[in-house]
Amino acid sequence: MIEKLKLELKNRFQDLEENSLIAQATLLDPRFKKIGFIDERKYKRAATLYTKVANTTLLDEMPENGREENVDDEQHVQHGQDTAPKEENLVEGLWKDFDVEVRQHLKPDNPRATAIIEVDKNLDEPILPRKDSLGVHQDPLVWWSQRKHIYPKLYQIMKTRLCIMATSVPCERIFSKAGQIMNENRERLKTDKISEVVFLSYNLNNND
């Protein structure tokens, strides 16, 4: 039984590193990064694609970001003129200026260079241990939230990669209630037929 499980796992996941989305998610996860790859060549290929995606994101968002930064600067000036200092958290204000300064250092005139710098700095950061000193699991999303001003573009990419994958659990439950349709039969069904079977099986159960 164990050997069968090993064989099935190998057959099903042997090409996992070839999947571009999964490879990027691995690089973006501070718990894995390069260590998450068994094959060095696949890691380099994923890192190259990672940089290209970051560069594309920069080029797509550059005009809009420029406008947003100008608006933010204007609002910041108005806020300083119209609002009393007591209404602003001085500690947060101090770190906000620092984050802006770091962002300026990470943003050269060349968008491609910006992407390379962000990716290289991110990959060079130490690996986040899966558990802290107390044995509590560390959250990679918290890690990213703390660094969203340092890696603003990668942070946007991360939100589309480190997300919960949709599952077919509701669909599986409907099928099991309708009469336990065999897996091999479902695999041969076309998309439109699957929708019809799901609809019928669900409604037949509700009418009983």
Sequence and secondary structure as in RCSB ss.txt:
>XXXX:A:sequence
MIEKLKLELKNRFQDLEENSLIAQATLLDPRFKKIGFIDERKYKRAATLYTKVANTTLLDEMPENGREENVDDEQ
HVQHGQDTAPKEENLVEGLWKDFDVEVRQHLKPDNPRATAIIEVDKNLDEPILPRKDSLGVHQDPLVWWSQRKHI
YPKLYQIMKTRLCIMATSVPCERIFSKAGQIMNENRERLKTDKISEVVFLSYNLNNND
>XXXX:A:secstr
 HHHHHHHHHHHHTTGGG HHHHHHHHH TTTGGGG S HHHHHHHHHHHHHHHHHHHHHHHHHHHHHHHHHHHH
HHHHHHHS GGGS HHHHHHHHHHHHHHHHT  S HHHHHHHHHHHHHHS    SB TTS B  HHHHHHHTTTT
SHHHHHHHHHHSS     HHHHHHHHHHT   HHHHHTS HHHHHHHHHHHHHHHHH 
